Amino acid sequence: MLIHSHRLFAEGGAPVRFLQATHQGGTIRPRFLIMHYTAGGSAEATARYFAGSAARASAHLVIGRDGEIIQQVAFDRAAWHAGKSRWAGVTGLNSCSIGIELANWGLLSSGPKGHCSWTGAAVEPERVIFAAHRHTPERQQAWEIFPAPQWQAAVAAAQAIVAVYGIGEAGILGHDDIAPGRKIDPGPGFALDRFRAEVTGRGGDGAEEPEIFTVRSPSGLNLRSGPGLYHPARKLLADGARVQVIERQGQWWLVSEIVDGRADASGYVHSHWLQAG
């Protein structure tokens, strides 16, 4: 992706769809990139809300689960995405950051028919992962995952942004970094360390390479929605499948299956059945 005149363009040269947000501020020099989830349904619904008169928030980009990107504020203008925030001695990060909203329900509730959003919308089991937020590591909770097309679109957009505006890896943050105690997005379903590494190309400059393992189980290995046998299986990984480690929780590891060279379905597996390389 490319940026021209503070607008995002796809690889083919066409600008991504622009739907202007109602509320935005003056000119900024971006120093940070802040990742959010919308706590909502479709990207279209969020974008239309930001474009309406009732909204009291906005973002530079909204990215759908299918990877569609909608720009709503030019990158050199302040969007209303950070709210009361602080980082590295800076307060009020709307004045110096770009905000990306990812369509995602975030934290889910459990009910008699499965998991649902705060609105009561049902979320399919294959879209649910159990993990602890780093602010509350003692509590395992259900979260909606971020599908591969959305992840890949976010990485591509972020790569263009950090290249043009000179944002370093340390400047890629979550809303929960800059407003702890008030915000929990993008949450544990979004592997921020992995995102930073993919956006900045970390690995070729002496930093750690991604950890790749191979499934060694003749009958296959269940990719589960949480760290334990009591969590339902999301899919069966074939013997010989390759996975990238995102996070370790004892013997249970959060991984993404590698399909055609890209990270695909994510979930938990028991590390006993993984072989390095």
N, C-alpha and C positions, 0 to 999 in steps of 0.2 A: 504494500500500500504506500501511497505518497501523500504528502501534504503540500498544498499550494494555497497561498493567501489565507492560511489558517483554516482551510477546509480539507477534509479527508477524501482521497480519491482511491478507487479500487485499482487493482493491477491493470485492468484493461483501459484505464484512463478516464473512466466515468466517475463523477463525484458520487459519494454515497448520498442517499436520500437526506434532504435537509427539511426539518420541520421546526420552525423557530419557537423556542421556549419564551413564554411571556416574561418571566422574571430573570434578569441577568444584570450584571454590574458593568463597571468600566473596564478599561484596558488593564491587562495583567502581563507579567513576565513569568511563565510557569516554571516552578522549581520542583514541584511534586506531581505525581500521578496517583490518584486515590481511587481504589476499587471498592465498589458497593454492590449489594444486591437490592433489587427493587421491593422485595417482600410483596410481590404482585404477580399477576397472571402474565399476559402477553406483553412483549415490548411495545406493540402498537398501542395498547391501553395506557401504558406508562407515558409514552411519548405524547399522546393526545392530552393526557392529564397535565403534563408540563406545559403544553401549548395553550391550555385553557386559563381562564381568568381566576379560577378558584385555587390554582396551585400556589403554594408558597415554597416551592423548591424547583430545581432544574438540574440538568447535567449536560456535559458536553456531548456525550455519546450514550445511547441506549442500545444494548445488544441483545437480540432475541435468542431463544434456545436453539433456533435453527441457524444461527450465525448471521442473521440480517442485522446490519448496523444502521442506526438512524442518528444523524448529527442534529443537535438542537441549539448549540451555542458555538460560535467561532472560538478557536483555541486561544486567541489573544484577548478574550473577554471573560469576565468572572461569571461562573455559574453558581447557583445557590445549592451546593451539594454537601458542603462540609459542616455547616452549622457551627455551633460552639466547639472549637477545636484548638489543639495546640500540638506543636512538634518542633523539636530542635530550636527552642526559643522563639518560635513564630506562633502567634495566636491569630485565629480567624483565617484558616487556610483557603477560604474562597478567593482571597486576594492574590494567591500565588500557586494555585494548583488546577490541574485538569481532572475532572471527575468522570468516571465510566460506570454506568449502571448496568448490571447484568440481570435480565429477567429471571427471577428465581424467588420461590416462596420463602427460602431461608429456613428458620426454625419451624418444625412441624409439631402438631399435636397428635396424640394417639387416641383412637376411638374404637368402638365395637366393629367397625367396618374397615379398619386399617388406619393409615395416616392421612392427615388433612392439614390444609393451611389454616391460618387464622380466620379466613373467611368461611371455612367449612368445605372448601374445594378438595376433593379426593386427590391424592397423589399416589400413583402406581408404585408398587413395591420395588420395581427395578429402578425407580428414580429416587430411592431413599437410601441414605447411609447413616450409620450410627457412629457418632464421634463426640469427643469432649471439646468444648471451646477452650482455648488456651487461658482464658480468664477464669474459667471454672473447670479445671482439669479433673476434679473428682466426680463430675456429672456427665454420664453418657446420655446424649439426646439424639433425636432424629432430625435430619436436615435433608433438603433436596440437593441432589447432585447437580453439577454443571456439565451438560452434555458436550461431547467432543466438538461438534461444529461451533458451538458458542465459545468454547475455550480457544479454539484455533483462531476464530475471528478476533477475540480479545487480544491474543498474543500478537497477531499481525498489526492491529491498530496501535497497540502499545509500542511495538517496535518502531513504527513510523513516528510516533509522538516523541519518544525519548531521543531518537536520532536528530530530529529537527530542533528540539528545545533543550537539548543537552542535559536531560535528566538522568542521573546515575542510578545504579541499582538500589542504593540506599534511599532514593527518593520515591521508590515504588512502594506504596503503603496501602493498608486497609483502613476503612472507616473506623474500625475498632482499634487501630493504632493511635489515631489522632483524637478520638473521643472515647477513651476507655471508660467503662461504667455507664455510658450513655448509649453506645452503639455496639452491636455485635456482628455487623456485616463487614466483609463477605463471609465470615464464619469458617468453620473447619471443613466444610464441603469444598472450599476453594483453597487449593494448595498454594499459598502465596509464595513460599520459598521456591517451589518449582516454577511458578509463573515468572518470578524475577529472573531465574536462571535462563528460561527459554527466551524471554524478551531481550535480555542483554547478551545472550550467547555465551554465558559463563560456561567454562569447561575448557576452552582453548587457550586460556591465559594462565594456566597453572592452578586454577581453582578445581574443585571436585567435579569429576565426571558424573553423569547420571548413573545410578546403580541399577544394572540390568541383571536379572536372574532368569533361569529357565525352569519351567515346571517339570519335575521328575516324578510322575505318578502314572503308572500304566492305565489306571481307571479314570484319570482326569482329576482335577482339583476344583472344588467349589469356590467360587468367588462370592463372598458373603457380604451382606449389607452392613455388618458390624463385626467387631472383634470377638468372636466366640461361636461355638457350634449351635447355640440357641437362636442365632440370627439367620433368617432365610437366605438361601442361595440365590444369587442374582443370575449366574450362568455357570456352566461347567467349562473350565479351561482345559484344553486338550494337553496331553502329555507332549512336551516339547514347546509349548507356548512360551513366549518371552514376555516378561513383565518388568516395569520400572517401579522401583520402590519410592513411595512418597513419604511415608512415615512409619515408624516402628512403635508398637505398643506391646512390649514383651515379645512373646513368640508369634503374636498376630501382627501382620504387616499390612498397611494400606498400600495397594499397588494399582497401577494402570496396565492393562494388557497392551502390548505393542502390536498394532495391525498396520501392515504396509508402511512401516517406519514411523508411525504416529501413535501417540497415546490414545487409547480408545476407552473401553469400559473400565470403571474403577470399582474397587471393593477390597475386602479383607480376605487374606489367605493365611493359613498356618505355614510358618517359615520352614518347618521340617521338610516340606515337599518342594523346596526351591534350591536350585544349585546355581552358584555364581557363574556368570558368563553366558 
